Amino acid sequence: MSFLAPHGEAIIEHLRPKGAEVILDIASGTGEPGFSMARLLSGGRVVLTDLSDGMLQVAKDKAAASGPTNVQFQVADACELPFEDDSFDAVSCRLGYMFFPDMQKAAEEMARVLKPGGRIATTVWGAPEKNFWITCMMQNIGKHIEVPRPPADSPGMFRCARAGVISELFAAAGLSSVSEREVPCTLSCGGAAGYWEMMTEVAAPFVAALSKADDATVQRIQADVIAAMDERHPTGAISASGTVIMGG
């Protein structure tokens, strides 16, 4: 969560949640940055949405355990938001946009439910060369396993990595004063072995790819990943840099 924190902080800095505002958080996952925004409101609320009811259930449990109380939860498709026009003072989406089937439709839906003068902020992963924490796994898996190349513009981590993609989508949806900026982040773990363990436990695409390989192949991939990380971080402690693009 500390790795993802700068993304949420950038969104909050851009949206400046306050007072009785009503904010829509799309692809909320397990609750952040929706919960943090809710705590900044006085008389307002945050509506957290996600396509996965299971993810929202985790968020509900977290809210029940430690607050905040001014939040609502609703299963929703970003491309077909179940809300009236001009419903929200602000719209946020952290690291979900690049996975929407129709990104232009999602932008149009965000613009539709946003009140005149409202604000939108979204973060997406930046260029692969600026995110070694993920490309290290991708490149070394690709050495040993044939991974089908997805069709152009299909949902994926680096789908919005080109500078200007988010601005173009938002401008085409009728939004004005659109801008982008890079936000750095750092993935810290105890060492190369810790990095391997973490990525093979929480990164679903890698888990899926490795599940198709035999034990010997997985061991070769692991050795290559650890060697690459050791070369990049010879002191042992890993602080792998990453970059997201914040647009709004």
C-alpha positions as a LaTeX table, in Angstrom:
\begin{tabular}{lrrr}
\hline
Residue & $x$ (\AA) & $y$ (\AA) & $z$ (\AA) \\
\hline
Met1 & 0.00 & 0.00 & 0.00 \\
Ser2 & 2.93 & 2.37 & 0.60 \\
Phe3 & 3.94 & 1.77 & $-3.02$ \\
Leu4 & 0.51 & 2.92 & $-4.23$ \\
Ala5 & 0.17 & 5.81 & $-1.76$ \\
Pro6 & 1.73 & 8.51 & $-4.01$ \\
His7 & $-0.90$ & 7.78 & $-6.68$ \\
Gly8 & $-3.74$ & 8.44 & $-4.27$ \\
Glu9 & $-2.00$ & 11.51 & $-2.88$ \\
Ala10 & $-1.68$ & 12.96 & $-6.39$ \\
Ile11 & $-5.37$ & 12.38 & $-7.04$ \\
Ile12 & $-6.34$ & 14.03 & $-3.74$ \\
Glu13 & $-4.03$ & 16.98 & $-4.43$ \\
His14 & $-5.73$ & 17.50 & $-7.80$ \\
Leu15 & $-9.33$ & 17.05 & $-6.63$ \\
Arg16 & $-9.01$ & 18.93 & $-3.29$ \\
Pro17 & $-11.97$ & 17.16 & $-1.60$ \\
Lys18 & $-13.77$ & 19.40 & 0.87 \\
Gly19 & $-17.03$ & 20.21 & 2.58 \\
Ala20 & $-20.24$ & 18.58 & 1.43 \\
Glu21 & $-18.94$ & 17.42 & $-1.94$ \\
Val22 & $-20.12$ & 14.13 & $-3.40$ \\
Ile23 & $-17.27$ & 12.23 & $-5.04$ \\
Leu24 & $-17.33$ & 9.18 & $-7.30$ \\
Asp25 & $-14.39$ & 6.77 & $-7.03$ \\
Ile26 & $-14.22$ & 4.32 & $-9.95$ \\
Ala27 & $-12.39$ & 0.96 & $-9.86$ \\
Ser28 & $-12.14$ & 1.43 & $-6.10$ \\
Gly29 & $-10.78$ & $-2.02$ & $-5.34$ \\
Thr30 & $-10.37$ & $-2.38$ & $-1.59$ \\
Gly31 & $-11.06$ & 1.27 & $-0.80$ \\
Glu32 & $-8.24$ & 3.69 & $-1.51$ \\
Pro33 & $-8.06$ & 6.56 & $-2.25$ \\
Gly34 & $-11.82$ & 6.72 & $-1.64$ \\
Phe35 & $-11.50$ & 6.31 & 2.12 \\
Ser36 & $-8.84$ & 9.00 & 2.39 \\
Met37 & $-11.01$ & 11.43 & 0.40 \\
Ala38 & $-14.05$ & 10.67 & 2.57 \\
Arg39 & $-12.09$ & 11.63 & 5.69 \\
Leu40 & $-11.44$ & 15.08 & 4.21 \\
Leu41 & $-15.14$ & 15.82 & 3.71 \\
Ser42 & $-17.54$ & 17.47 & 6.14 \\
Gly43 & $-21.13$ & 16.60 & 5.28 \\
Gly44 & $-20.10$ & 15.06 & 1.97 \\
Arg45 & $-19.65$ & 11.45 & 0.87 \\
Val46 & $-17.73$ & 9.21 & $-1.48$ \\
Val47 & $-19.41$ & 6.59 & $-3.66$ \\
Leu48 & $-17.00$ & 3.72 & $-4.27$ \\
Thr49 & $-17.63$ & 1.57 & $-7.33$ \\
Asp50 & $-15.96$ & $-1.46$ & $-8.83$ \\
Leu51 & $-16.85$ & $-4.12$ & $-11.39$ \\
Ser52 & $-15.95$ & $-6.78$ & $-8.80$ \\
Asp53 & $-18.38$ & $-7.31$ & $-5.96$ \\
Gly54 & $-15.67$ & $-9.31$ & $-4.18$ \\
Met55 & $-13.30$ & $-6.34$ & $-4.13$ \\
Leu56 & $-16.02$ & $-4.06$ & $-2.82$ \\
Gln57 & $-16.83$ & $-6.56$ & $-0.08$ \\
Val58 & $-13.26$ & $-6.24$ & 1.17 \\
Ala59 & $-13.68$ & $-2.45$ & 1.11 \\
Lys60 & $-16.96$ & $-2.74$ & 3.04 \\
Asp61 & $-15.30$ & $-4.88$ & 5.69 \\
Lys62 & $-12.47$ & $-2.37$ & 6.04 \\
Ala63 & $-14.92$ & 0.50 & 6.37 \\
Ala64 & $-16.92$ & $-1.38$ & 8.99 \\
Ala65 & $-13.77$ & $-2.07$ & 10.99 \\
Ser66 & $-12.15$ & 1.36 & 10.94 \\
Gly67 & $-14.37$ & 3.80 & 9.04 \\
Pro68 & $-15.00$ & 6.17 & 7.44 \\
Thr69 & $-18.79$ & 6.15 & 7.64 \\
Asn70 & $-19.56$ & 8.65 & 4.87 \\
Val71 & $-19.03$ & 6.13 & 2.07 \\
Gln72 & $-21.35$ & 4.12 & $-0.16$ \\
Phe73 & $-20.60$ & 1.07 & $-2.30$ \\
Gln74 & $-22.03$ & 0.06 & $-5.65$ \\
Val75 & $-21.03$ & $-2.51$ & $-8.27$ \\
Ala76 & $-20.72$ & $-0.57$ & $-11.52$ \\
Asp77 & $-19.19$ & $-0.75$ & $-14.98$ \\
Ala78 & $-17.11$ & 2.35 & $-15.75$ \\
Cys79 & $-18.44$ & 2.30 & $-19.31$ \\
Glu80 & $-22.08$ & 2.28 & $-18.13$ \\
Leu81 & $-22.22$ & 4.25 & $-14.90$ \\
Pro82 & $-25.60$ & 3.85 & $-13.13$ \\
Phe83 & $-25.88$ & 7.50 & $-12.11$ \\
Glu84 & $-27.79$ & 10.55 & $-13.33$ \\
Asp85 & $-26.12$ & 13.34 & $-15.27$ \\
Asp86 & $-24.34$ & 16.01 & $-13.19$ \\
Ser87 & $-24.33$ & 13.87 & $-10.02$ \\
Phe88 & $-20.79$ & 14.36 & $-8.67$ \\
Asp89 & $-18.49$ & 17.22 & $-7.74$ \\
Ala90 & $-15.43$ & 15.11 & $-8.55$ \\
Val91 & $-14.51$ & 11.76 & $-10.09$ \\
Ser92 & $-11.40$ & 9.72 & $-9.31$ \\
Cys93 & $-9.93$ & 6.51 & $-10.70$ \\
Arg94 & $-6.63$ & 5.06 & $-9.49$ \\
Leu95 & $-4.91$ & 2.53 & $-11.77$ \\
Gly96 & $-8.06$ & 1.22 & $-13.37$ \\
Tyr97 & $-8.46$ & 3.24 & $-16.53$ \\
Met98 & $-6.11$ & 1.22 & $-18.74$ \\
Phe99 & $-8.21$ & $-1.89$ & $-18.14$ \\
Phe100 & $-11.56$ & $-0.48$ & $-19.31$ \\
Pro101 & $-12.81$ & $-2.19$ & $-22.49$ \\
Asp102 & $-13.79$ & 1.13 & $-24.10$ \\
Met103 & $-11.68$ & 3.95 & $-22.68$ \\
Gln104 & $-13.40$ & 6.67 & $-24.69$ \\
Lys105 & $-16.82$ & 5.54 & $-23.47$ \\
Ala106 & $-15.50$ & 5.56 & $-19.90$ \\
Ala107 & $-14.27$ & 9.13 & $-20.35$ \\
Glu108 & $-17.64$ & 10.16 & $-21.70$ \\
Glu109 & $-19.42$ & 8.52 & $-18.77$ \\
Met110 & $-17.15$ & 10.30 & $-16.30$ \\
Ala111 & $-17.86$ & 13.61 & $-18.01$ \\
Arg112 & $-21.60$ & 12.90 & $-18.07$ \\
Val113 & $-21.94$ & 12.29 & $-14.32$ \\
Leu114 & $-19.64$ & 15.20 & $-13.43$ \\
Lys115 & $-21.25$ & 18.50 & $-12.43$ \\
Pro116 & $-20.32$ & 21.59 & $-14.47$ \\
Gly117 & $-17.03$ & 22.90 & $-13.11$ \\
Gly118 & $-16.24$ & 19.58 & $-11.44$ \\
Arg119 & $-12.86$ & 17.87 & $-11.42$ \\
Ile120 & $-11.58$ & 14.49 & $-12.60$ \\
Ala121 & $-8.32$ & 12.74 & $-11.74$ \\
Thr122 & $-7.01$ & 9.37 & $-12.86$ \\
Thr123 & $-3.66$ & 7.61 & $-12.68$ \\
Val124 & $-2.29$ & 5.06 & $-15.16$ \\
Trp125 & 1.07 & 3.33 & $-15.37$ \\
Gly126 & 3.77 & 5.24 & $-17.24$ \\
Ala127 & 6.26 & 3.97 & $-19.80$ \\
Pro128 & 7.69 & 0.45 & $-19.39$ \\
Glu129 & 11.26 & 1.74 & $-19.23$ \\
Lys130 & 10.27 & 3.77 & $-16.16$ \\
Asn131 & 8.71 & 0.78 & $-14.39$ \\
Phe132 & 11.46 & $-1.82$ & $-14.03$ \\
Trp133 & 9.58 & $-3.33$ & $-11.08$ \\
Ile134 & 7.13 & $-4.79$ & $-13.60$ \\
Thr135 & 9.21 & $-5.18$ & $-16.77$ \\
Cys136 & 11.78 & $-7.28$ & $-14.92$ \\
Met137 & 9.17 & $-10.00$ & $-14.49$ \\
Met138 & 7.69 & $-9.55$ & $-17.96$ \\
Gln139 & 11.00 & $-9.80$ & $-19.80$ \\
Asn140 & 12.29 & $-12.83$ & $-17.92$ \\
Ile141 & 9.05 & $-14.76$ & $-18.18$ \\
Gly142 & 9.11 & $-14.05$ & $-21.91$ \\
Lys143 & 12.54 & $-15.68$ & $-22.21$ \\
His144 & 11.15 & $-19.05$ & $-21.17$ \\
Ile145 & 7.41 & $-19.01$ & $-21.83$ \\
Glu146 & 5.68 & $-18.05$ & $-25.05$ \\
Val147 & 3.19 & $-15.42$ & $-23.95$ \\
Pro148 & 0.69 & $-14.47$ & $-26.68$ \\
Arg149 & 0.92 & $-10.82$ & $-27.66$ \\
Pro150 & $-2.43$ & $-9.14$ & $-26.97$ \\
Pro151 & $-4.22$ & $-7.27$ & $-29.75$ \\
Ala152 & $-3.31$ & $-3.61$ & $-30.16$ \\
Asp153 & $-5.15$ & $-1.33$ & $-27.71$ \\
Ser154 & $-6.43$ & $-4.22$ & $-25.63$ \\
Pro155 & $-6.63$ & $-3.70$ & $-21.86$ \\
Gly156 & $-3.23$ & $-3.90$ & $-20.19$ \\
Met157 & $-0.85$ & $-2.18$ & $-17.80$ \\
Phe158 & 0.93 & 0.00 & $-20.35$ \\
Arg159 & $-2.02$ & 0.76 & $-22.59$ \\
Cys160 & $-2.06$ & 4.42 & $-21.52$ \\
Ala161 & 1.70 & 4.84 & $-21.10$ \\
Arg162 & 2.15 & 7.16 & $-24.07$ \\
Ala163 & 2.13 & 10.79 & $-22.99$ \\
Gly164 & $-1.07$ & 12.47 & $-24.07$ \\
Val165 & $-3.36$ & 9.43 & $-24.15$ \\
Ile166 & $-5.43$ & 10.45 & $-21.13$ \\
Ser167 & $-5.53$ & 14.11 & $-22.18$ \\
Glu168 & $-6.77$ & 13.15 & $-25.63$ \\
Leu169 & $-9.50$ & 10.89 & $-24.26$ \\
Phe170 & $-10.72$ & 13.49 & $-21.78$ \\
Ala171 & $-10.63$ & 16.32 & $-24.32$ \\
Ala172 & $-12.63$ & 14.20 & $-26.78$ \\
Ala173 & $-15.21$ & 13.65 & $-24.02$ \\
Gly174 & $-15.70$ & 17.42 & $-23.78$ \\
Leu175 & $-13.61$ & 18.13 & $-20.71$ \\
Ser176 & $-11.53$ & 21.31 & $-20.56$ \\
Ser177 & $-8.34$ & 22.44 & $-18.80$ \\
Val178 & $-6.96$ & 18.91 & $-19.08$ \\
Ser179 & $-3.37$ & 18.27 & $-18.01$ \\
Glu180 & $-0.96$ & 15.42 & $-17.28$ \\
Arg181 & 2.05 & 14.99 & $-15.04$ \\
Glu182 & 4.28 & 12.14 & $-13.94$ \\
Val183 & 4.16 & 10.88 & $-10.36$ \\
Pro184 & 7.09 & 8.76 & $-9.11$ \\
Cys185 & 6.72 & 5.87 & $-6.70$ \\
Thr186 & 9.08 & 3.35 & $-5.14$ \\
Leu187 & 8.61 & $-0.35$ & $-4.48$ \\
Ser188 & 10.70 & $-1.37$ & $-1.47$ \\
Cys189 & 11.38 & $-4.96$ & $-0.48$ \\
Gly190 & 14.09 & $-6.79$ & 1.40 \\
Gly191 & 15.89 & $-8.24$ & $-1.60$ \\
Ala192 & 15.57 & $-10.02$ & $-4.91$ \\
Ala193 & 14.04 & $-13.14$ & $-3.34$ \\
Gly194 & 11.47 & $-10.99$ & $-1.56$ \\
Tyr195 & 10.65 & $-9.26$ & $-4.83$ \\
Trp196 & 10.06 & $-12.61$ & $-6.54$ \\
Glu197 & 7.85 & $-13.84$ & $-3.71$ \\
Met198 & 5.75 & $-10.69$ & $-3.70$ \\
Met199 & 5.26 & $-10.53$ & $-7.47$ \\
Thr200 & 4.32 & $-14.18$ & $-7.73$ \\
Glu201 & 1.75 & $-13.81$ & $-4.97$ \\
Val202 & $-0.04$ & $-10.57$ & $-5.89$ \\
Ala203 & 0.50 & $-9.96$ & $-9.62$ \\
Ala204 & $-2.29$ & $-11.93$ & $-11.28$ \\
Pro205 & $-0.88$ & $-11.91$ & $-14.86$ \\
Phe206 & 2.40 & $-13.38$ & $-13.65$ \\
Val207 & 0.68 & $-15.95$ & $-11.48$ \\
Ala208 & $-1.37$ & $-17.01$ & $-14.52$ \\
Ala209 & 1.66 & $-17.22$ & $-16.82$ \\
Leu210 & 3.75 & $-19.21$ & $-14.36$ \\
Ser211 & 0.90 & $-21.63$ & $-13.68$ \\
Lys212 & 1.31 & $-22.93$ & $-17.23$ \\
Ala213 & 5.01 & $-23.73$ & $-16.80$ \\
Asp214 & 6.60 & $-26.82$ & $-15.26$ \\
Asp215 & 8.66 & $-26.56$ & $-12.09$ \\
Ala216 & 12.01 & $-26.55$ & $-13.90$ \\
Thr217 & 10.96 & $-23.65$ & $-16.11$ \\
Val218 & 9.67 & $-21.68$ & $-13.14$ \\
Gln219 & 12.99 & $-22.22$ & $-11.38$ \\
Arg220 & 14.91 & $-20.92$ & $-14.40$ \\
Ile221 & 12.67 & $-17.85$ & $-14.58$ \\
Gln222 & 13.13 & $-17.25$ & $-10.86$ \\
Ala223 & 16.92 & $-17.47$ & $-11.21$ \\
Asp224 & 16.90 & $-14.96$ & $-14.08$ \\
Val225 & 14.60 & $-12.54$ & $-12.24$ \\
Ile226 & 16.74 & $-12.65$ & $-9.10$ \\
Ala227 & 19.91 & $-12.17$ & $-11.15$ \\
Ala228 & 18.42 & $-9.15$ & $-12.93$ \\
Met229 & 17.32 & $-7.60$ & $-9.66$ \\
Asp230 & 20.69 & $-8.27$ & $-8.03$ \\
Glu231 & 22.42 & $-6.58$ & $-10.98$ \\
Arg232 & 20.15 & $-3.53$ & $-10.70$ \\
His233 & 20.36 & $-3.42$ & $-6.89$ \\
Pro234 & 23.77 & $-4.84$ & $-5.91$ \\
Thr235 & 23.48 & $-3.74$ & $-2.27$ \\
Gly236 & 20.65 & $-6.23$ & $-1.74$ \\
Ala237 & 17.93 & $-3.84$ & $-0.56$ \\
Ile238 & 15.51 & $-3.12$ & $-3.39$ \\
Ser239 & 13.94 & 0.26 & $-3.99$ \\
Ala240 & 12.57 & $-0.22$ & $-7.48$ \\
Ser241 & 11.36 & 2.97 & $-9.11$ \\
Gly242 & 8.05 & 3.30 & $-10.88$ \\
Thr243 & 6.10 & 6.04 & $-12.61$ \\
Val244 & 2.44 & 6.77 & $-13.15$ \\
Ile245 & 0.78 & 9.44 & $-15.26$ \\
Met246 & $-1.80$ & 11.53 & $-13.43$ \\
Gly247 & $-4.34$ & 13.10 & $-15.77$ \\
Gly248 & $-7.29$ & 15.30 & $-15.07$ \\
\hline
\end{tabular}
